[in-house]
Every structure is written in structure tokens, then in C-alpha cells.
Amino acid sequence: MYSKSIKGEAIKLRKEGNSYSIISSKISVAKSTLSDWLKDVPFLPNKLVLHNRS
């Protein structure tokens, strides 16, 4: 079980445009957990994410 502050940080990072991989590495939460938590948070990739795709 994770604290509300960890979930809140995940939501904040996602709203900033970070991918599940980036968020997972920053807060040590599995991508599958992030997927569940963040399914309703819109994803607009930030420059770092867009740069890593090319």
C-alpha cells in the first residue's frame, strides 16, 4: 500500500507530461500501479518525453 503523498506525486508528475517510465523511476512505483492510478489523468507529453521518442 502506498501513501496518498506518493499517489499525489505520481499525479503531479503525470500532469507535468512525464511518461510512466519516468514517473516509475522517480518514485519507485510499478508502471502497472501507475496505470491504475493515472488512467483518468490526461497525458500531454513534455519536451523530455517527446525528445526521447525520436
Jmol script that loads the backbone (N, CA, C; Angstrom):
load data "model"
ATOM      1  N   MET A   1       0.843  -1.180   0.000  1.00  0.00           N
ATOM      2  CA  MET A   1       0.000   0.000   0.000  1.00  0.00           C
ATOM      3  C   MET A   1       0.890   1.246   0.000  1.00  0.00           C
ATOM      4  N   TYR A   2       0.539   2.182  -0.848  1.00  0.00           N
ATOM      5  CA  TYR A   2       1.310   3.417  -0.949  1.00  0.00           C
ATOM      6  C   TYR A   2       0.572   4.553  -0.247  1.00  0.00           C
ATOM      7  N   SER A   3       1.335   5.530   0.198  1.00  0.00           N
ATOM      8  CA  SER A   3       0.720   6.677   0.864  1.00  0.00           C
ATOM      9  C   SER A   3       0.043   7.595  -0.152  1.00  0.00           C
ATOM     10  N   LYS A   4      -0.854   8.422   0.348  1.00  0.00           N
ATOM     11  CA  LYS A   4      -1.537   9.387  -0.517  1.00  0.00           C
ATOM     12  C   LYS A   4      -0.537  10.364  -1.126  1.00  0.00           C
ATOM     13  N   SER A   5       0.536  10.654  -0.408  1.00  0.00           N
ATOM     14  CA  SER A   5       1.514  11.601  -0.929  1.00  0.00           C
ATOM     15  C   SER A   5       2.261  11.027  -2.134  1.00  0.00           C
ATOM     16  N   ILE A   6       2.509   9.710  -2.145  1.00  0.00           N
ATOM     17  CA  ILE A   6       3.165   9.078  -3.291  1.00  0.00           C
ATOM     18  C   ILE A   6       2.234   9.128  -4.506  1.00  0.00           C
ATOM     19  N   LYS A   7       0.968   8.792  -4.290  1.00  0.00           N
ATOM     20  CA  LYS A   7      -0.005   8.848  -5.381  1.00  0.00           C
ATOM     21  C   LYS A   7      -0.154  10.289  -5.876  1.00  0.00           C
ATOM     22  N   GLY A   8      -0.175  11.228  -4.968  1.00  0.00           N
ATOM     23  CA  GLY A   8      -0.255  12.643  -5.343  1.00  0.00           C
ATOM     24  C   GLY A   8       0.937  13.079  -6.165  1.00  0.00           C
ATOM     25  N   GLU A   9       2.107  12.606  -5.802  1.00  0.00           N
ATOM     26  CA  GLU A   9       3.320  12.934  -6.561  1.00  0.00           C
ATOM     27  C   GLU A   9       3.236  12.336  -7.963  1.00  0.00           C
ATOM     28  N   ALA A  10       2.723  11.122  -8.081  1.00  0.00           N
ATOM     29  CA  ALA A  10       2.552  10.482  -9.385  1.00  0.00           C
ATOM     30  C   ALA A  10       1.610  11.298 -10.259  1.00  0.00           C
ATOM     31  N   ILE A  11       0.520  11.746  -9.693  1.00  0.00           N
ATOM     32  CA  ILE A  11      -0.447  12.556 -10.442  1.00  0.00           C
ATOM     33  C   ILE A  11       0.193  13.870 -10.880  1.00  0.00           C
ATOM     34  N   LYS A  12       0.932  14.509  -9.991  1.00  0.00           N
ATOM     35  CA  LYS A  12       1.618  15.764 -10.311  1.00  0.00           C
ATOM     36  C   LYS A  12       2.598  15.561 -11.468  1.00  0.00           C
ATOM     37  N   LEU A  13       3.396  14.502 -11.391  1.00  0.00           N
ATOM     38  CA  LEU A  13       4.375  14.225 -12.440  1.00  0.00           C
ATOM     39  C   LEU A  13       3.697  13.929 -13.782  1.00  0.00           C
ATOM     40  N   ARG A  14       2.578  13.224 -13.745  1.00  0.00           N
ATOM     41  CA  ARG A  14       1.850  12.918 -14.975  1.00  0.00           C
ATOM     42  C   ARG A  14       1.277  14.183 -15.593  1.00  0.00           C
ATOM     43  N   LYS A  15       0.707  15.060 -14.761  1.00  0.00           N
ATOM     44  CA  LYS A  15       0.165  16.320 -15.258  1.00  0.00           C
ATOM     45  C   LYS A  15       1.254  17.211 -15.847  1.00  0.00           C
ATOM     46  N   GLU A  16       2.491  17.000 -15.399  1.00  0.00           N
ATOM     47  CA  GLU A  16       3.639  17.728 -15.955  1.00  0.00           C
ATOM     48  C   GLU A  16       4.099  17.128 -17.282  1.00  0.00           C
ATOM     49  N   GLY A  17       3.469  16.021 -17.702  1.00  0.00           N
ATOM     50  CA  GLY A  17       3.770  15.435 -19.005  1.00  0.00           C
ATOM     51  C   GLY A  17       4.795  14.327 -18.986  1.00  0.00           C
ATOM     52  N   ASN A  18       5.031  13.722 -17.830  1.00  0.00           N
ATOM     53  CA  ASN A  18       6.011  12.652 -17.727  1.00  0.00           C
ATOM     54  C   ASN A  18       5.397  11.296 -18.065  1.00  0.00           C
ATOM     55  N   SER A  19       6.192  10.437 -18.667  1.00  0.00           N
ATOM     56  CA  SER A  19       5.754   9.087 -19.018  1.00  0.00           C
ATOM     57  C   SER A  19       5.734   8.195 -17.777  1.00  0.00           C
ATOM     58  N   TYR A  20       5.077   7.047 -17.903  1.00  0.00           N
ATOM     59  CA  TYR A  20       5.072   6.082 -16.802  1.00  0.00           C
ATOM     60  C   TYR A  20       6.502   5.670 -16.450  1.00  0.00           C
ATOM     61  N   SER A  21       7.354   5.506 -17.444  1.00  0.00           N
ATOM     62  CA  SER A  21       8.742   5.099 -17.185  1.00  0.00           C
ATOM     63  C   SER A  21       9.469   6.125 -16.323  1.00  0.00           C
ATOM     64  N   ILE A  22       9.305   7.391 -16.662  1.00  0.00           N
ATOM     65  CA  ILE A  22       9.969   8.453 -15.898  1.00  0.00           C
ATOM     66  C   ILE A  22       9.409   8.513 -14.486  1.00  0.00           C
ATOM     67  N   ILE A  23       8.087   8.471 -14.377  1.00  0.00           N
ATOM     68  CA  ILE A  23       7.457   8.534 -13.055  1.00  0.00           C
ATOM     69  C   ILE A  23       7.881   7.336 -12.210  1.00  0.00           C
ATOM     70  N   SER A  24       7.859   6.161 -12.802  1.00  0.00           N
ATOM     71  CA  SER A  24       8.240   4.941 -12.095  1.00  0.00           C
ATOM     72  C   SER A  24       9.658   5.030 -11.545  1.00  0.00           C
ATOM     73  N   SER A  25      10.563   5.552 -12.351  1.00  0.00           N
ATOM     74  CA  SER A  25      11.951   5.650 -11.894  1.00  0.00           C
ATOM     75  C   SER A  25      12.128   6.707 -10.806  1.00  0.00           C
ATOM     76  N   LYS A  26      11.311   7.743 -10.826  1.00  0.00           N
ATOM     77  CA  LYS A  26      11.430   8.815  -9.827  1.00  0.00           C
ATOM     78  C   LYS A  26      10.832   8.440  -8.477  1.00  0.00           C
ATOM     79  N   ILE A  27       9.719   7.689  -8.487  1.00  0.00           N
ATOM     80  CA  ILE A  27       9.048   7.419  -7.206  1.00  0.00           C
ATOM     81  C   ILE A  27       8.999   5.934  -6.850  1.00  0.00           C
ATOM     82  N   SER A  28       9.641   5.105  -7.660  1.00  0.00           N
ATOM     83  CA  SER A  28       9.751   3.662  -7.385  1.00  0.00           C
ATOM     84  C   SER A  28       8.398   2.979  -7.202  1.00  0.00           C
ATOM     85  N   VAL A  29       7.524   3.209  -8.169  1.00  0.00           N
ATOM     86  CA  VAL A  29       6.214   2.571  -8.204  1.00  0.00           C
ATOM     87  C   VAL A  29       6.107   1.857  -9.548  1.00  0.00           C
ATOM     88  N   ALA A  30       5.594   0.635  -9.534  1.00  0.00           N
ATOM     89  CA  ALA A  30       5.474  -0.154 -10.765  1.00  0.00           C
ATOM     90  C   ALA A  30       4.574   0.554 -11.781  1.00  0.00           C
ATOM     91  N   LYS A  31       4.907   0.392 -13.064  1.00  0.00           N
ATOM     92  CA  LYS A  31       4.112   1.002 -14.123  1.00  0.00           C
ATOM     93  C   LYS A  31       2.671   0.501 -14.105  1.00  0.00           C
ATOM     94  N   SER A  32       2.460  -0.742 -13.727  1.00  0.00           N
ATOM     95  CA  SER A  32       1.092  -1.268 -13.661  1.00  0.00           C
ATOM     96  C   SER A  32       0.270  -0.533 -12.602  1.00  0.00           C
ATOM     97  N   THR A  33       0.893  -0.187 -11.494  1.00  0.00           N
ATOM     98  CA  THR A  33       0.218   0.588 -10.450  1.00  0.00           C
ATOM     99  C   THR A  33      -0.067   1.994 -10.952  1.00  0.00           C
ATOM    100  N   LEU A  34       0.913   2.587 -11.626  1.00  0.00           N
ATOM    101  CA  LEU A  34       0.717   3.923 -12.192  1.00  0.00           C
ATOM    102  C   LEU A  34      -0.431   3.926 -13.195  1.00  0.00           C
ATOM    103  N   SER A  35      -0.501   2.891 -13.996  1.00  0.00           N
ATOM    104  CA  SER A  35      -1.567   2.783 -14.986  1.00  0.00           C
ATOM    105  C   SER A  35      -2.937   2.829 -14.314  1.00  0.00           C
ATOM    106  N   ASP A  36      -3.062   2.149 -13.208  1.00  0.00           N
ATOM    107  CA  ASP A  36      -4.320   2.149 -12.464  1.00  0.00           C
ATOM    108  C   ASP A  36      -4.597   3.528 -11.858  1.00  0.00           C
ATOM    109  N   TRP A  37      -3.604   4.113 -11.248  1.00  0.00           N
ATOM    110  CA  TRP A  37      -3.774   5.402 -10.598  1.00  0.00           C
ATOM    111  C   TRP A  37      -4.061   6.524 -11.589  1.00  0.00           C
ATOM    112  N   LEU A  38      -3.417   6.469 -12.758  1.00  0.00           N
ATOM    113  CA  LEU A  38      -3.390   7.613 -13.661  1.00  0.00           C
ATOM    114  C   LEU A  38      -4.283   7.467 -14.886  1.00  0.00           C
ATOM    115  N   LYS A  39      -5.135   6.458 -14.890  1.00  0.00           N
ATOM    116  CA  LYS A  39      -5.954   6.193 -16.084  1.00  0.00           C
ATOM    117  C   LYS A  39      -6.857   7.365 -16.453  1.00  0.00           C
ATOM    118  N   ASP A  40      -7.219   8.201 -15.499  1.00  0.00           N
ATOM    119  CA  ASP A  40      -8.095   9.338 -15.772  1.00  0.00           C
ATOM    120  C   ASP A  40      -7.353  10.670 -15.866  1.00  0.00           C
ATOM    121  N   VAL A  41      -6.015  10.625 -15.815  1.00  0.00           N
ATOM    122  CA  VAL A  41      -5.215  11.847 -15.902  1.00  0.00           C
ATOM    123  C   VAL A  41      -4.762  12.016 -17.353  1.00  0.00           C
ATOM    124  N   PRO A  42      -5.170  13.110 -17.999  1.00  0.00           N
ATOM    125  CA  PRO A  42      -4.781  13.319 -19.397  1.00  0.00           C
ATOM    126  C   PRO A  42      -3.262  13.376 -19.552  1.00  0.00           C
ATOM    127  N   PHE A  43      -2.770  12.833 -20.667  1.00  0.00           N
ATOM    128  CA  PHE A  43      -1.327  12.816 -20.918  1.00  0.00           C
ATOM    129  C   PHE A  43      -0.995  13.726 -22.081  1.00  0.00           C
ATOM    130  N   LEU A  44      -0.267  14.786 -21.793  1.00  0.00           N
ATOM    131  CA  LEU A  44       0.283  15.677 -22.802  1.00  0.00           C
ATOM    132  C   LEU A  44       1.794  15.652 -22.609  1.00  0.00           C
ATOM    133  N   PRO A  45       2.516  14.924 -23.481  1.00  0.00           N
ATOM    134  CA  PRO A  45       3.957  14.733 -23.283  1.00  0.00           C
ATOM    135  C   PRO A  45       4.721  16.047 -23.176  1.00  0.00           C
ATOM    136  N   ASN A  46       5.680  16.089 -22.261  1.00  0.00           N
ATOM    137  CA  ASN A  46       6.555  17.249 -22.146  1.00  0.00           C
ATOM    138  C   ASN A  46       7.721  17.096 -23.119  1.00  0.00           C
ATOM    139  N   LYS A  47       8.584  18.096 -23.163  1.00  0.00           N
ATOM    140  CA  LYS A  47       9.695  18.094 -24.127  1.00  0.00           C
ATOM    141  C   LYS A  47      10.641  16.923 -23.913  1.00  0.00           C
ATOM    142  N   LEU A  48      10.877  16.534 -22.674  1.00  0.00           N
ATOM    143  CA  LEU A  48      11.772  15.410 -22.386  1.00  0.00           C
ATOM    144  C   LEU A  48      11.217  14.122 -22.979  1.00  0.00           C
ATOM    145  N   VAL A  49       9.936  13.902 -22.813  1.00  0.00           N
ATOM    146  CA  VAL A  49       9.290  12.685 -23.330  1.00  0.00           C
ATOM    147  C   VAL A  49       9.318  12.707 -24.850  1.00  0.00           C
ATOM    148  N   LEU A  50       8.987  13.841 -25.444  1.00  0.00           N
ATOM    149  CA  LEU A  50       8.986  13.941 -26.900  1.00  0.00           C
ATOM    150  C   LEU A  50      10.381  13.745 -27.475  1.00  0.00           C
ATOM    151  N   HIS A  51      11.386  14.273 -26.797  1.00  0.00           N
ATOM    152  CA  HIS A  51      12.771  14.138 -27.257  1.00  0.00           C
ATOM    153  C   HIS A  51      13.213  12.673 -27.234  1.00  0.00           C
ATOM    154  N   ASN A  52      12.809  11.931 -26.225  1.00  0.00           N
ATOM    155  CA  ASN A  52      13.207  10.533 -26.084  1.00  0.00           C
ATOM    156  C   ASN A  52      12.506   9.611 -27.068  1.00  0.00           C
ATOM    157  N   ARG A  53      11.431  10.073 -27.687  1.00  0.00           N
ATOM    158  CA  ARG A  53      10.698   9.269 -28.662  1.00  0.00           C
ATOM    159  C   ARG A  53      11.380   9.260 -30.019  1.00  0.00           C
ATOM    160  N   SER A  54      12.171  10.273 -30.315  1.00  0.00           N
ATOM    161  CA  SER A  54      12.798  10.363 -31.648  1.00  0.00           C
ATOM    162  C   SER A  54      14.100   9.632 -31.742  1.00  0.00           C
TER     163      SER A  54
END
end "model"
wireframe off; spacefill off
backbone 0.3
color backbone group
